[in-house]
């Protein structure tokens, strides 16, 4: 039986990373582009078929990894305010498009060279780390206190904030943690306690990130709260709807995210 020979076409996509963490690719760049075009997160998300929550999650992740805001809110005005890109984000979009254009030319040339070489031409793609933790911070180890069983790790992250993590001594050795080393801090939103009034209160949790509530998104049972931190970055927490009401959580209100050192997962760039 004679079969038709099918040509091989090489394809590829560009992704930006910050020490192994995924900053973004064509999808996130398109989101930023649509925000500039529409002037709102809602309009941008709708234009690219993304949910409002997914859009904000992507923006929060990019802000944290970039180390500075890429999107900023506008207040007042004829339209009642909106959202726009920062100058850094505008530069990022423009540069990504230039690089993507050159990348397409390279892939097209490589594809022409690969024609007829082998039907089973293998493309190798680098795998990106994926995690269920809502909060991801890139930082530097500032201090390491060794113990017989566990080690205490202090990380400095975006905005100069300090996070403390407790890991086993074996894990610390395997990760190569030492002062000056880069590392990730991962914290699940469900592990974070939100406090709006600390007056006279004392907590056993080592980590406290104080900021301003930037988003409150109620669900059927729980509410997602995002707190913007001084110096850039943000932290997300999941609280019950009842707690959100009792705390009076609202955009612009001061709040503190509190979590135990044992709730922090530490990783290092591959």
FENWOFEN-V534412 format. One record per residue. N is the residue number from 1. RES is the residue in one small letter. D_CENTER is the distance of its C-alpha to the mean C-alpha in Angstrom with 2 decimals. Layout:
((N/RES/D_CENTER) (N/RES/D_CENTER))
//
This chain:
((1/x/52.94) (2/x/51.49) (3/x/47.80) (4/x/46.15) (5/x/44.06) (6/x/40.57) (7/x/38.88) (8/x/35.60) (9/x/32.88) (10/x/29.90) (11/x/26.51) (12/x/23.15) (13/x/19.77) (14/x/17.66) (15/x/14.04) (16/x/12.40) (17/x/10.91) (18/x/10.43) (19/x/12.75) (20/x/12.09) (21/x/8.31) (22/x/7.79) (23/x/7.12) (24/x/9.34) (25/x/12.94) (26/x/15.75) (27/x/14.23) (28/x/11.38) (29/x/14.05) (30/x/16.47) (31/x/14.42) (32/x/14.42) (33/x/18.06) (34/x/19.04) (35/x/17.69) (36/x/20.00) (37/x/22.72) (38/x/22.64) (39/x/21.70) (40/x/19.74) (41/x/16.62) (42/x/19.16) (43/x/21.20) (44/x/18.48) (45/x/17.11) (46/x/20.77) (47/x/21.68) (48/x/19.40) (49/x/19.94) (50/x/16.55) (51/x/16.47) (52/x/15.69) (53/x/13.27) (54/x/11.41) (55/x/11.38) (56/x/10.02) (57/x/7.21) (58/x/6.39) (59/x/7.29) (60/x/5.49) (61/x/1.91) (62/x/5.02) (63/x/6.82) (64/x/5.53) (65/x/5.95) (66/x/8.89) (67/x/10.36) (68/x/11.83) (69/x/11.76) (70/x/11.99) (71/x/13.46) (72/x/16.21) (73/x/18.65) (74/x/22.38) (75/x/25.00) (76/x/28.61) (77/x/30.45) (78/x/32.44) (79/x/29.65) (80/x/28.39) (81/x/25.22) (82/x/22.17) (83/x/18.93) (84/x/18.85) (85/x/16.92) (86/x/17.21) (87/x/19.41) (88/x/16.66) (89/x/14.96) (90/x/18.49) (91/x/19.17) (92/x/16.09) (93/x/17.26) (94/x/20.81) (95/x/20.28) (96/x/18.26) (97/x/21.18) (98/x/23.71) (99/x/22.20) (100/x/21.92) (101/x/25.57) (102/x/26.72) (103/x/24.86) (104/x/26.74) (105/x/29.97) (106/x/29.41) (107/x/28.69) (108/x/31.74) (109/x/33.91) (110/x/32.80) (111/x/33.48) (112/x/36.96) (113/x/37.68) (114/x/36.63) (115/x/38.99) (116/x/41.64) (117/x/40.46) (118/x/39.47) (119/x/38.65) (120/x/36.16) (121/x/34.14) (122/x/31.04) (123/x/27.61) (124/x/25.24) (125/x/21.51) (126/x/18.99) (127/x/16.95) (128/x/13.19) (129/x/11.97) (130/x/11.05) (131/x/10.73) (132/x/11.55) (133/x/9.96) (134/x/7.99) (135/x/6.94) (136/x/5.78) (137/x/7.55) (138/x/9.38) (139/x/12.96) (140/x/16.65) (141/x/19.26) (142/x/21.77) (143/x/24.13) (144/x/25.13) (145/x/27.91) (146/x/29.55) (147/x/31.37) (148/x/33.73) (149/x/31.26) (150/x/27.87) (151/x/26.15) (152/x/24.30) (153/x/21.34) (154/x/20.22) (155/x/17.01) (156/x/16.47) (157/x/12.91) (158/x/11.92) (159/x/14.83) (160/x/17.16) (161/x/16.24) (162/x/17.68) (163/x/16.62) (164/x/19.31) (165/x/19.13) (166/x/22.18) (167/x/22.51) (168/x/25.72) (169/x/27.67) (170/x/27.67) (171/x/23.87) (172/x/23.75) (173/x/26.37) (174/x/24.83) (175/x/21.46) (176/x/23.51) (177/x/22.08) (178/x/23.99) (179/x/23.79) (180/x/22.04) (181/x/20.03) (182/x/16.30) (183/x/14.36) (184/x/11.18) (185/x/11.34) (186/x/10.28) (187/x/11.68) (188/x/12.53) (189/x/12.82) (190/x/16.47) (191/x/17.13) (192/x/16.65) (193/x/19.79) (194/x/19.86) (195/x/22.86) (196/x/24.34) (197/x/27.53) (198/x/27.76) (199/x/31.34) (200/x/33.43) (201/x/30.91) (202/x/30.22) (203/x/27.48) (204/x/27.37) (205/x/23.57) (206/x/22.67) (207/x/19.26) (208/x/19.22) (209/x/16.64) (210/x/18.61) (211/x/17.52) (212/x/18.19) (213/x/17.44) (214/x/15.78) (215/x/15.77) (216/x/17.93) (217/x/17.96) (218/x/20.94) (219/x/21.54) (220/x/24.76) (221/x/24.55) (222/x/21.35) (223/x/19.36) (224/x/15.64) (225/x/15.36) (226/x/12.62) (227/x/13.78) (228/x/13.12) (229/x/13.96) (230/x/16.59) (231/x/15.70) (232/x/12.21) (233/x/9.01) (234/x/9.22) (235/x/9.87) (236/x/10.72) (237/x/14.05) (238/x/16.46) (239/x/20.07) (240/x/23.25) (241/x/24.58) (242/x/27.55) (243/x/25.56) (244/x/23.66) (245/x/27.13) (246/x/28.77) (247/x/26.22) (248/x/26.57) (249/x/22.85) (250/x/22.54) (251/x/20.59) (252/x/21.59) (253/x/22.76) (254/x/22.04) (255/x/20.39) (256/x/19.40) (257/x/17.00) (258/x/19.08) (259/x/18.50) (260/x/20.63) (261/x/20.22) (262/x/21.00) (263/x/17.94) (264/x/15.62) (265/x/15.08) (266/x/15.22) (267/x/14.59) (268/x/15.40) (269/x/14.71) (270/x/17.22))
//
